[in-house]
Amino acid sequence: MRLREKILQLLREHPKGLRQADIARSLNASRSRVSEIIRELEASGIVERIREEGIVKITLKNPVDSATSTPGKILRLGIIWSSEYPFITPFAKKLRDKLGYTLEVKVYSNGLDATWDLVLGKIDLALTPMITQLLYASLTNKLKIIGGGATGGASIIINPEGKTGIGASTKASTMDLCLTRAWKILGRREEKRVYANSGEELVRKLMRGEVEIVAIWEPLATRLKNMGYREIYSCKDIGVNHCCTLAANSLLNRDLLEKISKLYHDAIRDYRRDPYRWLEWYSVKTGISVDSLKHDIRFYEYKDYLEVEESIRLIKRTGVKIPDPMILRDIVLS
């Protein structure tokens, strides 16, 4: 992780701000280099200097969040750590400008935890794998899918020296679907599947040779390819078209859900017109560098809607066991 991202991560962990000297000391970095990066971030409107009792501190300044909004009007969105969702930047702006809501973003390491928090009402919205949402909807009937998301941005990566016939993914996820499709297309029997709780854990399993192949998303797929590991398929190329979709807790007011859904659709369309405009805020939220995001978003296509019938066919084709894939028709907001 570059020093810039380390500074942003440190400031996220200390929302009340830190002195510049404390930042340099915490990261074991030179004061001059930290000062240079702080000036760049300040010029970009990402951080600001605040004075408390004569002490100057550096704190994050998010343009979307800092604008005036109605006190108490907050929507909590859960996302998985990935390069997939920069379109939440225009979404946050529209929620603020049109409805007076501040969007609070919580970053998770996997979709199961995020979707479960949605079911429990700990968050209001979640961008998580459609298959995960479908599973929890089948079991709890406590969520509605109100928008599409991104296609692509995930790969099947091989370590030829890994344990033959063993693959790894995250559980009940798009990566699970990709891995199942990959083995079928390879025409080989999967001896065993192991599961990880995060993308970083998948990286470690492949590097250690614990598995032969992994299904993994950006920016981690590119990291592995840069280390010399080979992509044998992209998930999109093997027919896994939808990754994460936007789901809402079903207890939210129907009128509000429809308004949120419309703004979300509009936000994705705005994002598609000029994606590079919206990367800084998302970079601050996730700690993924803007340069990495610029590289990774090339692998995605963005759809503001969910192709329901195509998704049902995909689930049946991959053989994933869920109570009833046809319930997808009932949980999509229409």
C-alpha positions as CSV (number, residue, x, y, z in Angstrom):
1,M,0.0,0.0,0.0
2,R,1.4,3.4,-1.0
3,L,2.0,6.1,1.6
4,R,-1.0,8.1,0.3
5,E,-3.4,5.2,0.9
6,K,-1.8,4.5,4.3
7,I,-2.4,8.2,5.3
8,L,-6.1,8.0,4.2
9,Q,-6.6,4.7,6.0
10,L,-5.1,6.2,9.2
11,L,-7.4,9.3,8.9
12,R,-10.4,7.0,8.4
13,E,-9.5,5.3,11.7
14,H,-9.2,8.7,13.4
15,P,-12.3,10.7,12.3
16,K,-11.5,13.5,14.8
17,G,-8.2,14.1,13.0
18,L,-4.5,13.8,13.7
19,R,-1.5,16.1,13.9
20,Q,0.7,15.9,10.9
21,A,3.6,14.9,13.1
22,D,1.5,12.1,14.6
23,I,0.7,10.8,11.1
24,A,4.4,10.7,10.1
25,R,5.3,8.9,13.4
26,S,2.5,6.4,13.2
27,L,3.5,5.4,9.6
28,N,7.3,5.6,10.2
29,A,7.5,8.1,7.3
30,S,9.5,11.2,6.8
31,R,7.7,14.4,7.8
32,S,8.6,16.1,4.6
33,R,7.0,13.4,2.5
34,V,3.9,13.3,4.7
35,S,3.7,17.1,4.4
36,E,3.9,16.9,0.6
37,I,1.1,14.3,0.4
38,I,-1.1,16.2,2.8
39,R,-0.7,19.3,0.7
40,E,-1.8,17.3,-2.4
41,L,-4.8,15.9,-0.6
42,E,-5.7,19.3,0.7
43,A,-5.5,20.8,-2.8
44,S,-7.8,18.0,-4.1
45,G,-10.4,18.7,-1.4
46,I,-9.9,15.3,0.3
47,V,-8.5,16.5,3.6
48,E,-8.7,19.7,5.6
49,R,-6.8,21.3,8.5
50,I,-8.9,22.0,11.6
51,R,-7.7,23.9,14.8
52,E,-8.7,22.6,18.2
53,E,-7.4,24.5,21.3
54,G,-4.5,25.8,19.3
55,I,-3.6,22.4,17.8
56,V,-3.8,21.9,14.0
57,K,-5.1,18.5,12.9
58,I,-5.6,16.9,9.6
59,T,-9.0,15.3,9.0
60,L,-10.9,13.9,6.0
61,K,-13.1,16.2,4.2
62,N,-15.6,14.4,1.9
63,P,-17.3,16.8,-0.5
64,V,-20.4,14.6,-0.8
65,D,-20.8,14.2,3.0
66,S,-19.9,17.7,4.1
67,A,-22.7,19.5,2.3
68,T,-25.7,20.5,4.3
69,S,-28.3,17.8,4.8
70,T,-31.2,17.4,7.1
71,P,-29.9,16.3,10.6
72,G,-30.7,12.6,11.3
73,K,-31.5,11.7,7.7
74,I,-28.9,9.0,7.1
75,L,-28.9,6.0,4.8
76,R,-26.4,3.3,5.7
77,L,-24.9,1.4,2.7
78,G,-22.8,-1.7,3.0
79,I,-20.3,-2.6,0.2
80,I,-17.6,-5.2,-0.3
81,W,-14.0,-4.0,-0.5
82,S,-13.5,-3.9,-4.3
83,S,-13.1,-1.6,-7.3
84,E,-16.7,-2.3,-8.4
85,Y,-18.8,0.5,-6.9
86,P,-17.4,4.0,-7.7
87,F,-20.9,4.9,-9.0
88,I,-22.0,5.2,-5.3
89,T,-20.3,8.7,-5.5
90,P,-22.9,10.2,-7.8
91,F,-25.5,8.2,-5.9
92,A,-24.5,9.8,-2.6
93,K,-24.6,13.2,-4.2
94,K,-28.1,12.6,-5.6
95,L,-29.4,11.3,-2.2
96,R,-28.1,14.5,-0.6
97,D,-29.3,16.9,-3.3
98,K,-32.7,15.4,-4.0
99,L,-33.8,13.8,-0.7
100,G,-31.5,15.4,1.9
101,Y,-30.0,12.1,3.0
102,T,-26.4,11.6,3.9
103,L,-25.0,8.2,2.7
104,E,-22.8,6.4,5.2
105,V,-20.7,3.8,3.7
106,K,-19.5,0.7,5.6
107,V,-16.9,-1.5,3.8
108,Y,-17.1,-5.3,4.4
109,S,-14.7,-8.1,3.5
110,N,-17.4,-10.4,2.2
111,G,-21.0,-10.4,1.0
112,L,-22.4,-12.8,3.6
113,D,-21.7,-10.4,6.5
114,A,-22.9,-7.3,4.7
115,T,-26.2,-9.0,3.5
116,W,-26.8,-10.4,7.0
117,D,-26.4,-6.9,8.5
118,L,-29.0,-5.7,5.9
119,V,-31.4,-8.4,7.1
120,L,-30.8,-7.4,10.7
121,G,-31.4,-3.8,9.9
122,K,-27.9,-2.7,10.9
123,I,-27.6,-1.1,7.4
124,D,-30.4,0.1,5.1
125,L,-28.9,-0.8,1.7
126,A,-26.3,-3.3,0.5
127,L,-24.3,-3.8,-2.7
128,T,-23.6,-7.5,-2.4
129,P,-23.8,-10.5,-4.7
130,M,-27.2,-11.1,-6.2
131,I,-26.9,-14.8,-5.3
132,T,-26.3,-13.9,-1.6
133,Q,-29.3,-11.6,-1.6
134,L,-31.4,-14.3,-3.1
135,L,-30.3,-16.8,-0.5
136,Y,-31.2,-14.5,2.4
137,A,-34.4,-13.4,0.8
138,S,-35.5,-17.0,0.5
139,L,-34.8,-17.6,4.2
140,T,-36.0,-14.3,5.7
141,N,-38.1,-12.3,3.2
142,K,-36.5,-9.2,4.6
143,L,-34.9,-7.6,1.6
144,K,-35.8,-6.1,-1.8
145,I,-33.5,-5.8,-4.8
146,I,-34.0,-2.3,-6.1
147,G,-31.2,-1.8,-8.7
148,G,-28.6,-3.5,-10.8
149,G,-24.8,-2.9,-10.6
150,A,-21.7,-4.0,-12.4
151,T,-20.8,-6.9,-14.7
152,G,-17.2,-8.2,-15.0
153,G,-14.2,-7.3,-12.9
154,A,-13.6,-10.9,-11.7
155,S,-11.3,-13.6,-12.8
156,I,-10.3,-17.3,-12.4
157,I,-6.6,-17.3,-11.6
158,I,-4.5,-20.4,-11.6
159,N,-1.4,-21.5,-9.7
160,P,-0.1,-24.5,-11.6
161,E,1.9,-25.6,-8.6
162,G,-1.2,-25.5,-6.3
163,K,-3.0,-28.6,-5.1
164,T,-4.7,-30.1,-8.1
165,G,-8.5,-30.0,-8.3
166,I,-8.9,-27.7,-5.3
167,G,-10.5,-24.3,-5.8
168,A,-11.3,-21.4,-3.5
169,S,-13.9,-18.7,-3.4
170,T,-16.1,-16.7,-1.0
171,K,-19.2,-18.6,0.2
172,A,-22.6,-18.2,-1.5
173,S,-21.2,-15.5,-3.7
174,T,-20.7,-14.5,-7.4
175,M,-17.2,-16.0,-7.0
176,D,-18.9,-19.3,-6.0
177,L,-20.8,-19.2,-9.3
178,C,-17.7,-18.3,-11.3
179,L,-15.7,-21.2,-9.8
180,T,-18.5,-23.7,-10.5
181,R,-18.8,-22.6,-14.1
182,A,-15.0,-22.7,-14.5
183,W,-14.7,-26.3,-13.5
184,K,-17.5,-27.3,-15.8
185,I,-15.9,-25.5,-18.8
186,L,-12.5,-27.0,-17.9
187,G,-14.1,-30.4,-18.1
188,R,-12.5,-31.4,-14.8
189,R,-13.7,-32.7,-11.6
190,E,-13.4,-30.4,-8.6
191,E,-11.9,-32.5,-5.8
192,K,-12.6,-30.0,-3.0
193,R,-13.7,-26.4,-2.6
194,V,-12.4,-24.2,0.2
195,Y,-13.9,-20.9,1.3
196,A,-12.3,-17.7,2.5
197,N,-13.8,-14.8,4.4
198,S,-12.1,-12.1,2.3
199,G,-10.3,-11.5,-1.0
200,E,-7.0,-11.1,0.8
201,E,-7.4,-14.6,2.2
202,L,-8.0,-15.9,-1.3
203,V,-4.8,-14.3,-2.4
204,R,-2.9,-16.0,0.4
205,K,-4.4,-19.4,-0.4
206,L,-3.3,-19.2,-4.0
207,M,0.2,-17.9,-3.2
208,R,0.8,-20.7,-0.7
209,G,-0.3,-23.3,-3.1
210,E,-3.2,-24.5,-1.0
211,V,-5.4,-24.4,-4.0
212,E,-5.1,-24.7,-7.8
213,I,-7.5,-21.9,-8.8
214,V,-9.3,-19.0,-7.2
215,A,-12.3,-16.9,-8.3
216,I,-11.3,-13.4,-7.3
217,W,-12.3,-9.8,-8.0
218,E,-10.5,-6.5,-8.7
219,P,-8.2,-5.0,-7.6
220,L,-6.9,-8.4,-6.2
221,A,-7.1,-10.2,-9.6
222,T,-4.8,-7.6,-11.2
223,R,-2.4,-7.9,-8.2
224,L,-2.1,-11.6,-8.7
225,K,-1.6,-11.2,-12.5
226,N,1.1,-8.7,-11.8
227,M,2.8,-11.3,-9.6
228,G,2.9,-13.7,-12.5
229,Y,-0.2,-15.8,-11.9
230,R,-2.3,-16.4,-15.0
231,E,-6.0,-15.7,-15.6
232,I,-7.6,-18.6,-17.3
233,Y,-11.1,-17.1,-17.6
234,S,-12.8,-13.8,-16.8
235,C,-16.1,-14.5,-15.0
236,K,-18.0,-12.5,-17.6
237,D,-16.5,-14.6,-20.4
238,I,-17.9,-17.8,-18.9
239,G,-21.4,-16.4,-18.6
240,V,-21.6,-15.0,-15.0
241,N,-23.1,-11.6,-16.0
242,H,-24.4,-10.1,-12.8
243,C,-22.2,-9.6,-9.7
244,C,-23.6,-7.3,-7.0
245,T,-27.0,-5.6,-7.0
246,L,-28.5,-3.0,-4.8
247,A,-30.8,-4.5,-2.1
248,A,-32.7,-2.6,0.6
249,N,-34.2,-3.7,3.9
250,S,-37.8,-4.5,3.1
251,L,-39.0,-2.5,6.2
252,L,-38.1,0.8,4.4
253,N,-41.1,2.7,3.2
254,R,-42.2,1.7,-0.3
255,D,-42.3,5.3,-1.5
256,L,-38.8,5.9,-0.2
257,L,-37.6,2.7,-1.9
258,E,-38.9,3.9,-5.2
259,K,-37.2,7.3,-4.9
260,I,-33.9,5.7,-3.9
261,S,-34.2,3.2,-6.8
262,K,-34.8,6.0,-9.3
263,L,-31.8,8.1,-8.0
264,Y,-29.6,5.0,-8.1
265,H,-30.6,4.3,-11.7
266,D,-29.8,7.9,-12.6
267,A,-26.5,7.8,-10.7
268,I,-25.3,4.8,-12.7
269,R,-26.2,6.5,-16.0
270,D,-24.3,9.7,-14.9
271,Y,-21.3,7.5,-13.9
272,R,-21.2,5.8,-17.2
273,R,-21.0,9.1,-19.0
274,D,-17.9,10.2,-17.1
275,P,-16.6,7.5,-14.7
276,Y,-13.2,9.1,-14.0
277,R,-15.0,12.1,-12.4
278,W,-16.2,10.1,-9.5
279,L,-13.2,8.1,-8.3
280,E,-11.6,10.3,-5.6
281,W,-14.4,10.1,-3.1
282,Y,-14.7,6.3,-3.6
283,S,-10.9,6.0,-3.2
284,V,-11.2,7.8,0.2
285,K,-14.0,5.4,1.3
286,T,-12.2,2.2,0.3
287,G,-8.5,3.0,0.4
288,I,-8.1,1.8,-3.2
289,S,-5.9,4.2,-5.0
290,V,-7.3,6.3,-7.8
291,D,-4.7,4.9,-10.2
292,S,-5.8,1.4,-9.4
293,L,-9.5,2.3,-9.9
294,K,-8.7,3.9,-13.2
295,H,-7.2,0.6,-14.3
296,D,-9.8,-1.7,-12.9
297,I,-13.0,0.0,-14.0
298,R,-12.1,-0.9,-17.6
299,F,-13.1,-4.4,-16.8
300,Y,-16.7,-3.5,-15.7
301,E,-19.9,-2.8,-17.5
302,Y,-22.6,-1.0,-15.5
303,K,-26.3,-1.8,-15.6
304,D,-28.9,0.1,-13.6
305,Y,-31.3,-2.9,-13.8
306,L,-31.2,-6.6,-13.0
307,E,-31.9,-9.1,-15.8
308,V,-34.2,-11.3,-13.8
309,E,-34.8,-14.2,-16.2
310,E,-31.2,-14.4,-17.3
311,S,-30.2,-14.5,-13.7
312,I,-32.6,-17.4,-13.0
313,R,-31.2,-19.3,-15.9
314,L,-27.6,-18.8,-14.7
315,I,-28.5,-20.1,-11.2
316,K,-30.1,-23.2,-12.7
317,R,-27.2,-23.7,-15.1
318,T,-24.6,-23.6,-12.4
319,G,-26.5,-25.9,-10.1
320,V,-26.3,-23.7,-7.0
321,K,-28.6,-25.0,-4.4
322,I,-31.0,-22.4,-3.0
323,P,-34.6,-22.9,-1.8
324,D,-36.2,-21.5,-4.9
325,P,-34.5,-19.3,-7.6
326,M,-37.9,-18.3,-8.9
327,I,-38.3,-16.1,-5.8
328,L,-36.1,-13.6,-7.6
329,R,-39.1,-12.5,-9.6
330,D,-40.9,-11.6,-6.3
331,I,-38.1,-9.7,-4.5
332,V,-37.1,-7.3,-7.4
333,L,-38.8,-3.9,-6.9
334,S,-41.0,-3.2,-9.9
